[in-house]
Amino acid sequence: MVKTVVGGQLKNLTGGLGKGEEKGEGEKSAAEAQGMTREEYEEYQKQLLEEKMERDAQFTQRKAERATLRGHFREKYRLPKSEQDEAQIQLAGGDVELPKELAKMIEEDEEEEDHSVIGQLTSMQNLDIDSLKDKAQSTLEDIKQSAEKCAVM
């Protein structure tokens, strides 16, 4: 260890004189420096590459899951779609399954929406919201007119 630290500095000062006299540790192959044979080193490098690819795939999958969740909330609140989220979903292979925790969270959110008055109205079939709105406005106008006619008020 001391030889590598001091030896490198000494070679820089002497200009590399005496290169032919000794073989430095820096001249060893990467496999020898790790204390492995060439085959072991190649297998080790292959294993590292496979692990990195697995981590990258898992990371991409998580990003796609999050993008799917954000897309759900964008639809719910009628926000514009994000090109970046769509690209992440496509990068992960299109149709993304959410983990159980996230899927449960969405289901609970949808249940809460169904319990609200507006959620129940939108879930009813053959219901014309525009006609209901018109009826409510006409009823309100009738009430205003009758209130104006009332002399007590």
Secondary structure, 3 states (H helix, E strand, C coil): CHHHHHHHHHHHHHCCCCCCCCCCHHHCCHHHHHCCCHHHHHHHHHHHHHHHHHHHHHHHHHHHHHHHHHHHHHHHCCCCCCHHHHHHHHHCCCCCCCCHHHHHHHHHHHHHHHHCHHHHHHHCCCCCHHHHHHHHHHHHHHHHHHHHHCCCC
